[in-house]
């Protein structure tokens, strides 16, 4: 029996969890796990190399490559066969958010937003109480705005 793979770290909110091809699909949906989507996002959208991607996700380079290969295979199958894509589940953790205060320069971490939690715009600097801050994300700074709801998840999928 193989050992269970460690959790991949997810850094971005999921905007859309289901893609359905136009017209009727006669095939069942393809399930893409959240860490698989994160691997595609980091490699193909953000453009990081594999080492940077694996560091960002907190997995080995070989594990990252397996996750990416599985994701790309599932997405290719869905596109070629006209199957719906459902993004959910997997073996992942949401990363803490990193903020920098515009006023005093203090840098701190905050837990991921969750139902009923603070989404970023209402978080104050723990050092000076300033509401103006910049969020650090994969080495990129951007101004804070409203957030999305995040959830942690694990599944016992046999596709791991």
N, C-alpha and C positions, 0 to 999 in steps of 0.2 A: 504494500500500500504506500502510495507516495505521500510525502508530507504536505500539509496545507501551505499554500503560498502566503507570504506576508502581505499585509494590507498595502495597497497603493494609496498615495496621498492625492487628494483631489483639491484643486485650487480655485476652480471657477464654478459659477452657478450654471445649472442646466436651464436653457431658455425654452427648449421644446423637447418633450419626451417621446413624441410619436411622429413619424413621417409615414404618410400613406400615399402610394402612387395614385395618380389620377385614373379614374375608372375603377373597375372591380379587379381585385386581386384574387386569384384562385389558389394562391399559395399561403401557408401560414406565415406569421410575422417572424422576423429575425430579431433575436434579443441581443442587444449590445449592452454590455455592462458598463457602469460608470467609469471604472478605471480604464477600460478599453477606449472610451470616448476621450478621456483625459490624455491618453497616449497619442491618439490621432491629433488632438488639439495642440499639444506641445510640439510634436514633430512636424505636422503638415500645416498648421495654421500659424503658430508662433515661429516655427522655423529653427528650433533648437537642434543641436546635434544629439546623438543617442546618449552620450555621457551626461550632458546637461539635463536631458529628459529624465534619465534614470535617477539623477540626484534630486531633481524637483519632485519626483514621485516617491522617493525613498526606497527604491528597489534596485537590485543589481542590473547591470546593463543587459545581461542575458535574459533576465525576467522581463525587463522592459521590452526587449525585442520580441519575446513570446506574446506579450500582451498586445503589442502593435500589430504583429502578424495575424493574430486572431481577429482583431478589430477590422483590419483591412479586408480580410477574407469574408467576414460577415457582411460588411458594407458592399463589397463587390457582388456577392451573391444576391443581396437585396436589389441592387441596381440592375443587374443583368436579368434577373427573373421577375422583376416588377413586384417584389414582396415588400410589405410594410416593415418599417424599422421601429422597434420599441426600445427605448433606453431606460434601463432600470437595474437595480440590484448590483451584485458584485461583492468584492472583498476590498473595501476602501475605508478611508477616514478623511474627513474634511480638515484641511490645514487651518491653523490659527491665522488670523489676519494681523498684519504688521502696519502700524500707523506712525507717522512723524508729525509732531506738533509744529505748526507754522510759527507760533509765537516764541516758544522756548527751545525748539529743536529736539525735545525729548522723543525717544523712539520706544514704543511699547507694543506688546502683543495683546490681542483680544481673541476670545474664543469665537468660533464660527457662529454666524447668526443662526437662529433656530426659531421655531414657532414661539412667539411671545418675547423673543430676545431682542437685543439692540442690533440694528442693521448697519451701523457705521455713522450715519449722519447725526445721530443723537449722542454719540459717545464723546465724552470730554477728556482732555489730557489729564492723566492722573497726577501730574506734577503741578500744572498751573491752572487747570480748569478751562483752558481755551477750547472752543468748539471747532476752530479752524485747524484742519489736519490734512495730511497727504497720506494716501495708502500706498504701501510698497507691495508690488506684486511681481514676482519673478524678475527682480531687478529694475522694474519700471515703476515710476512714481505717477500717480494720478489722483485727482481731487475726488473726495468722497461724495457719493450720492446715495440715494435709497438703495436698499439691498434686496436680495432674493431670499427665499426660505431654503435652508439647507437641511439635509437629514443625513445621518450616518446609516450605513447599511452593510450587511454581510449576508451572503447567501451560500448555501452548500451546493452550488452548481457543479455538475460533473464536467463542465467545460473548462475548469481551471487548470 
